[in-house]
Amino acid sequence: MNWLKNIELHRWLEYGLILIFLVAGIFIAFGNEYSVLNWFQTDDAFYYFKVAQNIVEGKGSTFDGINLTNGYHPLWLIVCLPVFVLARWDLVLPLRIIILISVSLGAISSVFLFRMLRLIIEEKIAFLITILWAFSLPYFRNNMMGGMETGISAFFIILLWYRTVVLNQKDTINLRDILTVGIIAVFTFLSRLDNIFLVLLAGVWIWVRWWQPVKKTALNRERWMWRLQTGFAYFLPVTVVLFAYLGINSLIFGTAMPISSQVKVWWETLGWTVYGARLYTYIEYIYEYLLPTTRGVGPWSLVTEHIHSAAKVFWARQGREFTFEPLVLTYGGIGLVLALIILPGYKRFLKISGRLGLFPFLAGCMLHSIYYFWRDSYHLRAWYWVSENLFLLLFLGILLSTLISYFRKIRFSNEVILLGVSIFAVFTLVDFGSWIADKTYPELYSVPHYYQKQEQLIRAAIPPDAVISAIGSGSIGYFMPDYQVVNLDGLVNSVEYFEQLKSGTAIEFLAEMNVEYIIGKEYLVTKARPYAENFSNYIEYYGNYEVESDIWSIWKVASPP
C-alpha cells in the first residue's frame, strides 16, 4: 500500500470529485422511477430522445416519424443514438443511462477545471471554485441535470480552454499540439453550435500567443509561413466541419441552420407574443441584458438576479423605484468595490488573467450573449449560458487569488484560508447530498410523475392510434409511442411546416398529416400569435385535463376549407 502514500493531494481531490459524482449518479439512476423522471425537468430533452429513437429504428431524423427536422445540436444526439436503441423494450432504462452519462461528463469536466485552475492560482482556491462548479445546486442543476446538451457542451468548453491554457504556457510547440486543440474545438462546436464564438476566441488567443516562431533567427518568409501554418492547424478543422454541417443540413433538411433557432428568431417579428415582447431602444436592451428578462433566462442571471433582488429592496428603502438611474448607480457601486479589490494588486490580477485567458474568454461570452440579443431571439433558457456561468467562476477564482495575496504575510493566514475553504466545501457537499437524498426518497415519490399523469390523462381522453399535435410535445411524443405526435410550435418540425406557420396556413399542413387533436394551453392556442391566426377558426373545444395545477386543453381539428 506504499503507492497510496505517493499520491499527491490534488490527485486525492480529483478522485474524491469523481467518487461523489458517481455515487450521486448511481443513487438516482437506479432509484425509483419518479426520481429518474424528475431528473429531466425540461420537456425539451425528450425532443432529443424521440429523434434518437426514430433514427435507430430507421425512420430518419424526425420527431413525429414523418417530417425531417434538424432542431437539435448534433453531438448530443449522436451520444443518444446507441442509448435509445433500448427504448423499444423499456422507455425508462435509457433515461437511467443518460443520467449516468451526464454525471460522468460532469465528473470529468470538474477534474479538468480543477487541473486548469491549479496551473494558474492557489490549489485551495482552485478546489473551492471547482466545488462551486460541481456541487453548488444552481450549477449542478443547469450543467448536469435535464438531459439536454448542456453537460457535453460544458465538458468540451472546459476541455478546450484547459488544453488552450496548457498550450499557451509552453515554451515550444509544434503544429500537432495546435491541431489537437483544433480538433477539440470541432467537438466543442458540435456539442452546441453557439459555442462557435468561444471556439473563435480560443483560436485567436493561440494565434496571437504564437504569432512569432520559436526560432528567433527565422527569416521573414519563414515567420509568415509559421503564422499561416498555426492558423490553419487550428481553424482548418473547425472550418471544414462548419461548412460540412451547413451543407449537409441544406441538402437533407432544406435549411443550413437548425430550424429551432429560426423559429425563435421569427417570433420576434410578430411584435408581441407569449414568448416575449420586441425590444426597440438601447435602454431596453440594457435592461434585458442586466435584469431578469421577459425573454427567458439572461446570460448573467446567476449574479444579476441576486443583485436585482437586493437592489430593489435597497432603493425601495430610499423611496425610489429601481429604474435606469438606480441601475447605473448599483452597477457603478459594484464596479467601484471590484476596483478597490483589484487595483492594489492589479499586476498580479492582470498576470493571472492573462495566463488563464480571461479576456479572450470574456470576449467569447460577450459575442455569444450579444448574438442572442442582436437577433432578438425569444425564449432564452438557462442552459444557453454555460460559458457565461463558467466565466463568473473563473473571475471569482482570480479575484479571490488576488485578495488572499494581500494577507500572505499575516501569521496563520494560510491556515485560516484553508479552514475557510474546507468549511465551505463541507457545507456545499452537505447541501448537495441532502438535496440528492430528498430528490430520491422512495416513500415521498411513490405517486406517478407529471409525465406519467399527463400520459394517463391523454390516453383517457383521446382514442388510441390518434394523430396529435401539441405545444411542448417532447414528453408526450416519447411516452406515447403508439400515438403519432406532431410538434406544433415548429422547434422540431420541418422547414415546410415552418413556412406554412409563417404564412398562416399551418392548419393545411396538419390536415395533410391527418392530425385530429391539438393539445396546449388555452390562451396560447386561441389568443396568442402565431397559433391563434393559424388554428382558432379550425378547431373545436373537446375537453381539458389538469396535471399538478397545469390546465391543458384539447381541441378537435376541423378540415380547412
Phi, psi and omega in degrees: 000009181298335182297334179295325182290338184272353180282126182288161185302318184296331176291321177298320179296320178295315178299322178296318177301311182298317182298315181297317178300312184293319178298314180297317180297314180294321180302319181277314186299327181251022177270200182290160187296325180300314181297321178299310182294328182290343175297326185263076188277002173239134180295337184297331181302326184286346170298314176302312188293319181290319178296316178300316178299317180294323179296312183290341176269006174085014181269351180093183181282085186213145175271317185266359179092355182232307187273126178288140180218150174237028185281058181198167174267131198292323189293319180294324177297319179299319177298322183289335188305303181294333181292319188270011163298327183287346185293340179291341179252327184207119184285338183270328182305314177299329179293324176297318181292321178299323177299315179297320178296317182297314181289330176295316175299319178297319180296312184291319179296325178294321177297315179296321178297316179298316180295320179295314184293321183288347171290334191247318185238175182301144183300324181297315180291321178301319180292319179299314180296321179294320177299318177299313181297317189279319194235352173291138192298320178301320180287316182297314181298322183281318188276325188253327185271168170103334179079009179274183181285001188301317183298314181287329176294314178298319179302310184283332174298312180293317179298316179300312183288325177299311181292328177291318177299313180300315180300317185280354173271347185286158175272328178223149177219167171234171184295333178296322177301315181291320179300321178300315178294324177298323178291320175299322178299324177300313180292328176296318177295314183290335180290325172203121193297328181283002170289355183303330181292317178291322176301315180299313183289328174298317178296318179297317179299314178298315183297316179294317181298322184250032180297321177267134178295156181297323180287109186292335184269012182298143176288163182302319178297320179293325178297312181291328175295319178298317181297319177294319182294318179294321178296315180293322182301322180273308191278336183297312178302318180296316182295316180299313182292321179301309182289329175295317178299312180297319181293316180297318178300314181297320182290316186272317189254350179083010178205140185285322184262157178304136183296331182297318180291326179293322179297316183293325176290322179296326178305326181298327183289348182278356181085267178245130173224174177292346179274351179148171181248150181293145177263142184238335184237161178295327178298318178298321178295320179297315178301312182296327183285325187256339185246168173308127193259150176283350183268355184133210182272127183280167187293331183245025189296335178301332179255314188294330179295321178289320177298317181298314182297314181292320182293322179300317179295315182298310184288333175295323178291337176273001180077026182231148173279155181276077181258200190296315182296312174300327177298313179297317180295321180297308182288331173296320177296318177297318178298322179295316179298315178298320179297320179295329177284320189276320191301319180299331179237039188297329180296317178294317180301313181293322180296313180294317180299319179296317181293327180273351181069036184297321185286317172298325178295316178297319179299319176297318179296318181294316177299319181297311183287321178296325178305315181292320181285325178295323178281353184058039180289133180265171173059047179291137185242159185300327185283358174289335199251041179298314183295320178295318178296321178293321178301318180303321180285321177299316179296318179298319179299315179294320180297314179295320178297320177294319184294315183288342178295338180286343186248012186297327184276353179282137182297136179067011181297323180296318180293321179295317179297316179299318179297316180298316178296319180296315179298316180297317180297316180296315180300314181297317182291322177295317177299317179296313181297319179293325178293316178299314180298319179295324181289339187243012183290114191299318185294324181291326186248048178272353180274162177297148178283164179309312182299320180290321177297316181298316178301314181298318183290322177294318179297325180289334185265330188241133182299154178300155177067011179286157175261122187242144170237133187217149170279137183061055193266008187302305183290325178297314180297323183285317187271358178233065185294342180276355173252145172271120185244121182256133179287122187277326185280347175093358183295326175232043175245191187268168174298321181298317179295318180300318180296320180286329175297318178294324183275357179082015183242025183298334180299328178293320177298314180294324179296321178296333178268004180062035176293128184255333185223145173242136180238134177179178174286142188301314183292332178292311189280325188258344185234337188262149172281145004264007189283322185300312183289339180274326192236336193300331181275356187234016179232152181233129182303133184244326182162184175212168174216155184239128177235110177049054178074356173273125179256119178252137179256154177236134176236145170272142183266127175266151180292134178291154182293000000 
